[in-house]
């Protein structure tokens, strides 16, 4: 009995230590004063355990065109058809932990709005490595920004691979209910504070011995609970 108690206690301690890193912010953009450069590096925060490779941690346009002004990361030439195309007309950023680390991603917060003739449907998606995209349910892009960020609260996942996020705006119906136009704009807008936040955490990849200890601890806790129930 004492052996199982000790093993259970060690396992619980191992779980506590392994999960001690609280959820935080990995990448943060504040577009206040931005004049829509071609690339916009996360300018408030980049987690210290993320790779600083040149292509990482930057907002980049693919197929859409920079539209200056509006104090935002502003773009035009969006898809103005009702056919969603994940490989054309989007903004993107990617991130990857440094060697020996993994990251757990939990949610994406954003301030998205557009002009009257901008396409009215927006959605985010991400993929791990070269895998398929996990897509957000499409949402209606507002003309006026709210006081707080919208949130895509996707299921938490952990990886040491490269992860790419994309945002698409599309649709023949515009933000104001009319017809979308190629010069209609959709932007990461400027609200008070930060405007695009990727939440999560980074941690050292557990050693195999640590993983074994956690399994043994869980087994010990299970056996201990069974014995107590039997008594």
N, C-alpha and C positions, 0 to 999 in steps of 0.2 A: 504493500500500500504506500509506504513512504517513498519507494523508488518511483512510483507513478506520479506521486505528488511533486517530487523534485523535478522530474522530466516535464511535467505540465507547466510548472513555474518557469523553468528555463525556456520552454517554448513560447509562453506568453511574453516573457521578457524579450525574446528574439523578435517576436512580432511587433512589439512596441518600438524597439530600436529600428527595425526595418521600415516602419511606417511613421517615423518621427518627423519627416520633412513635411511641413504644412503646405497646402496649396498656395500658390503665389502667382505672380505675373511673369511670363517669359519674354514677351515682346510687347512694347507699348509705343504707339504713335500719337503725337499731338500735332495736328495739321494747322494750328493757329499761325496765321501769317504766311502759310505756304502758297506758292504761286505755281503749283502743279509741276514740279520737275519730273523728268522722265523716270527717275528712280528716287524713292524716298526711303532712306534707311530708318529703322526704328530709332527714334531720336530721344526717347525718354529713358528706355530701359532695354537692355539685352542681357538675359541671364548669363552669368559668368561661365556656366558650363555648356553654352551653345557654341558651335563652330562659327568662327568669323570668316569663313571662306567667302571670296568676293561676291558670289551669287546669293548668299544667304541673308536673311533678315531685312530684305528690301521689297518695297512695293514696286511692281513693274507692270507696264501695260503690254498686252498682246492683242493686236488687231484694233484696239481703240486708240483714240488720238488725244493727246494732251489738250485741255481747254483751260487757258489761263484765267486767273481771277477767282472770284467767289470765295477767297480765303479757305481753300479746301483742296483736296486731291481730286481734281475735276477732270472728267473725260467725256468725249463724244464719239460718234460713229459706232454706237452699240448695235446689237442685233435687233432690228425692228420687225422681225417676223415672229410668229408664234412657235417656231421650231427651235427647241433648245439644242444648242451645239456646245458641248463641253470643251471642244478643241479650238474655238474661235471666239474672239472679242470678249476679253475678260481682263481683270487685274489679278495679280498673283503675288504670293510671297512664299518662301520656303525656309525651313530651319532643320538643324540636325545637331544632336549633342556631340561633344568632343569624344575622342576615344576613351573607353572605359566608363562612360556614363550612359544613362538612359533617361528619357523624359516621359512624363505622364501628362497628357493633354486633357483638359476638362471642359473648356467652353471658350467661345469667341464672342466678344462684345464689340458693337460697332454703331457708328452714326452714319446712316446712309440716307440721302435724299436726292432730289433731282429737279430739273426744270420742267415747265409745263409740257413740253413735247418730248421729254425723255421717255424711254420705254418703261411701262408701269410695273413689270415683274422683276424681282431680284431673288437671288439665292446664292448661298455659299456651298462649297464642297471641299473635301480634302482627300488626299490619297497618301498611302504609306509606300515608299519606294516607287515602283512602277505598277502598283496594283490598281484596282478599279477605284473610282471616286465614291465616297460616301457623301450623299447629297442632302442638303437641308430642304425641308418643305418650302416651296416658293412662297414669297410674301409680296404684298403690295408696297411699292416704294412710295414714301410720302413726299409731298412737296415741301412741307415745313418740318424741320427737325423737332423732335420732342426734347424735354429737358434732360432725359437720361438715355443711356445707351440701350439699344436692343441687344438681346442675348440669344445665341445659338448654343443651347446646352446639350451637346452631343454626348453619347456614352463615353465615359473615361476610357482611355487606352494608353498603353505603355509600349515604347519602342526605342531602339537605338538607331533606327534608320532615318533617312531623309523624309520629311513630310512636307507636302506642298498644299497650300490653300489657294482656292480660286474664288473670285466673285464674278457672277454674270448678271447683266441686266438685259432684258429682252422683252419682246411682245409688240404686236401691232397697235395695241391700245396704250395711249400715253398716260402719264401720271395724272393729268387733269381730266382723263376720260375721253380725250379726242384721239387723233391719229399720231402715232410716234413718227419722229423725223430724225434723220441722220445727224442733224445738228443739235438735237436734244441732248442735254447733259445729265449724267448721274455721277454722284461724287461721294467720297468720304467727307462728310461735312464737319464743320467746326462748332462744337458745343463747349460749354465751360468744362475745362479739364481735358482728359485724354479722349481720343476719338476712335481708336482701334486698339483692342487689348486681347492678346491671347493668354489665357490663364492655364496654369499647370505647375509642374515642379520638375526639377532634375535631381537625380541621385546616382551614386555609384552603382554599377551593375553588381548585384550580389554574387559573392563567391559561391561555387557549388556546395561547399561545406555549410554555408549559412542556410542555403535552401534545404539541405538535408536536416539541419537542426530544426528549422521551422516545421517540416513535415513530421518529425519525431515529436515535437512539442504538441502539435495538433492531435497526433495519435494518443499521446499521453493524456491530454485533456479529455479526449473522447472516452478513453478507458476509465479514467477517474470518475467521470460523470456517470458512466454505466454502473460502476461499483456502488456509487452513492445511491443511485436509483434502486439498485437491487437490495440494498440494506434497508 
